[in-house]
Amino acid sequence: EVQLVESGGGLVKPGGSLRLSCVASGFSFTNAWMSWVRQAPGKGLEWVGRLKSKTAGGTTDYAAPVKGRFTISRDDSKNTLYLEMNALKTEDTAVYYCANTDPPRGYQLLNWGQGTLVTVSS
Amino acid sequence: DIVMTQSPDSLAVSLGERATINCKSSQSVLYSSNNQNYLAWYQQKSGQPPKLLISWASTRESGVPDRFSGSGSATDFTLTISSLQAEDVAVYYCQQYYTLPLTFGGGTKVEIK
């Protein structure tokens, strides 16, 4: 059974930093391309960014609103994905989900974690 | 960026009746080299994460009931629930994975009339 478990959310002041984690199990994490998607309270889904597998180059892509402030990384030995968030703004308040992609099957988001809530407020 | 526009924003359907959700992309998501539409549908029930229902515009994921079907091509797509059940109450999102950034429609809330 595929499981993705996010953690690390919480309350942070504007300008602050936070690191989210996503622990994966039940699939080949090493070969997976991993994404972060967020959902502001009562709003729709917004893709944050993606990290390819190391065999695919290990490169990252980000949405414009977070580029330069957020960094996605992975530790394949721990089956863990990270999202480092700096210079946080109130508009970054959202539930953050991690999701996996299996490129041979396409680039859709196959499985999602339960999410972790990040609140940016003074 | 490809803009995904869903309609309606919400709809109320009687149990056992058909629900139809539309999704339009601002440019084609049909990849000509493999003739595949890079379009997915997700279901999000209250308090839960999204769940992938349909990939490639019309391919149901394993375990998804066959009352859910997807159709369309290029820029116009439809998700149909042929006979609405109580457990189908949710918000449904379309998403293109043709190019980055991945983009979602605004969502359609389906309720019971």
Interface residues (C-beta under 8 A of the other chain):
Chain A: S35 V37 G44 L45 E46 W47 R50 D61 A63 A64 Y97 R105 G106 Y107 Q108 L109 L110 N111 W112 G113 Q114 G115
Chain B: Y38 A40 Y42 Q44 Q48 P49 P50 K51 L52 S55 W56 Y93 Q95 Y97 L100 P101 L102 T103 F104 G105 G106 G107
